[in-house]
Amino acid sequence: MPVISSFYGILIKMYFGDHPPSHFHADYAEFAAQISINDFAIIQGYLPPKALALVVEWASIHKDELFEN
């Protein structure tokens, strides 16, 4: 899966045209989650709270770009 961003050991990945709902993948150490682009809720998986907070902050800044992808 293509990595579109990485920061603080977190990898953000996304497939173009992946299955609905619109989402991206976030991996941190042994944790992985699918995150909704609409409301940044976890669809599947788990991230520790601090990692999730960083992912949500990043996603809120890049929301338009995520929807374009």
Protein Blocks (a to p, Z undefined) as FASTA:
>chain_A
ZZfbdeehiacdddehiacdddddddehjbccdddfklopafbdcddfklmmmmmmmmmm
mmmmmmmZZ
